[in-house]
């Protein structure tokens, strides 16, 4: 398999998971300004949406959208990261993946490119509200989003909320969330992926 990535973006979650699962894979870095890959491919021919992550499977098919890639990898190769078999367990996993993708991720856009100080302040207030929700869900001392076992939702959350460090946003108001992020960041696969992408 080949993962098309850009350092520090959502593709980092799939990068970490591939390393966690011990799957053989290639990496091809995408330049978002030129839409070319480091290996010389036209990325728009690979993913017409124009953004990472994209995963080329062994049969040549290309899978896009970070949550879909995580679900695919967990389903076909995961043991520790496998999708729960119960209907409610799978639904809870999807619930978190959708929350990260549809609620948390878009909130960061105005913080990276604010139109004005007021716009940044409003976006930061929205982010704080969403992080308050995550903190409340973790306040029963569960180790991970789904309870005692790590899931792909935790990896996705780790990457997206990790953007707070780049933005200079202090996460100490959310101690349970901060502990979860530190726990994942200490995993060898996370360290390896982040080191490869030049993030640590």
N, C-alpha and C positions, 0 to 999 in steps of 0.2 A: 504494500500500500504506500501511497505518497500523500503526505499532508502538506498542503499549501498554507503558509502561515506568514504572519507579520509579527515581529516581536511585541509582546505585551498586550496583544489584542485577545479577543475571545478564543482565537485558535490555540492559545496557551493551554486551555483546559483539555483539548483533545491531545495536545502534545504530552501533557503530564499523564493522561490516561494511557496512551500508547506505551509509555515507559513503565507505568504501573503494571500493565498486562504482559509485558515482555514480548510484545509483537514486533516482528521485523518490519521496519518502515523506512521510507526516505522522507527527507524534508526539502522543500523548495520555497525559498523566501520570495514573497511578493512585494514589489515596489508599488505602493498605492498611487503614486503620482504618475507613473508611466504605464501601469497595469501590465508590467512585464515581470517574469520570474527570474530568479538568479540563474536558472538553467536555460533561459532564453525563450521561454514560452509566452504566448499572448494569453494573459490570464482571463481576459474576457471570452476567449474561446473555451476555456475550462469552466468558468463560472460567469455567465452573462450578467449576474447580479453585481459583479465587480468587487466583492469583498470576501475576506477570509472569515471563517475557515472553509476549506474545501478538501475533501478526501477522495482521492482516486483509488478505487477498489482494485483488487487483483484481476477482476474480469473487465476492467476498463471503465466501468460506470463511475460517475462522479456524484458524490453525496455532498450537499451543502447544508448550511444552518448548523450552528454549534450544538444546539440541543439534540438535533437529529443525529449528528455524528456521534455524540456521546452515547445516545441510546443504542445506536447500531453496534458500536464497539462493545458496550457492556453486555448486549444481548448475545453476540456471537463469540466473544472471547472471555467474558468476565466470570470470575468466581466471586471474589470479594466485592466486585462492582456490578454483579448481575442485577437485572431488573427484578424486583419482587414478583413472586408468582401469584400472590393473592391479588384480587381485583382492587381492594382498598389500598394495598401496599403500592401497587403500580400507579394508582391514581394519585397517591400522596407524592410519589416521585415526580410525576408529570406536573402536579400542582406547583412544586417548587421550581422545576425547570421553567415553567411558563412565567412564574413570578419574576425570576431572575431575568429572563429574556424580555418580557413585556413591560415590567415595572421598573426594575432596578437599572438595567442597561440603558434605556432611553433617557433616564434622569441624568446620566453623566454627560450627555452630548452638550447641553448648554454650559456645563462647567468647563469643558475643554475649549469651547469657542463661544464665550459669552458676548452678547451684543452690547451689554452695558454692565456696570457694577450692580445695578438693580436686578438685572436678569440673572446674574450669577447668584445674588442673594436669594432670589426666589427659587432657583434650581437647587441651591444648597438646602433650603428649608424643606423642599420636597424630598430630597435625598435623606435628610435626617428623619423624616416621618417614615420613610420606607425602611430605613435601618432600625428604627424603633420597633417596627413590627417584627423584624427578624430577631432582634434582641429579646422581645417578649416571648417568641416561640422557643428560644433557647434557654429561657430563664428557669425552666424546670430541671436544669443541670444535665440535660441530654448532651452527649458528646458531639453529636452531628445532627443535621437537619431532620433525619428520619429516626433518630434515637441513638442507639449504641454503636451502630455500624456506619462506616463511611459510605457515601454513594456518589454518583456522578454529579448530583445536584450540589454537593459540597465543593467539588472541584470547580464547577461553574461559578458558584458564589465566591470562592476564593479568588478567582481571576478578576471578576467584575468589581468586587469590593476592594480588591487590591489596588485599583486605580486611585483610591483615596490617598495613597502614599505619594503618587506622582503629583496629585493636586494639592498636597499639603493639608489634607483634612485629617484631623486627629480622631482616631477611633476609640479613644479611652472612654467616651460616654457609653460605649456598648461593650462591656467587659466580657460577656459570654460570646459575643460575636468575635471579639478580638482574640479570645482564647482559641476559638475554632480556627481562625485564620492562621494563628501561630502553629497550631497542631498540624495543619495541612502543610504549611510552609517548611516544617521540619522533616517531612517525608522525603526519602532519597530521590524519588522520581520527580517531585516538585523542584528540589534543589538542582537536579541535573538539567531539567527542562529550562529553568530560569537562567542557569549559568550558560547554557548553550545559546539562549536568546539574548545574552548580554544584560540581563536584568539584575544580576547580583555579581 
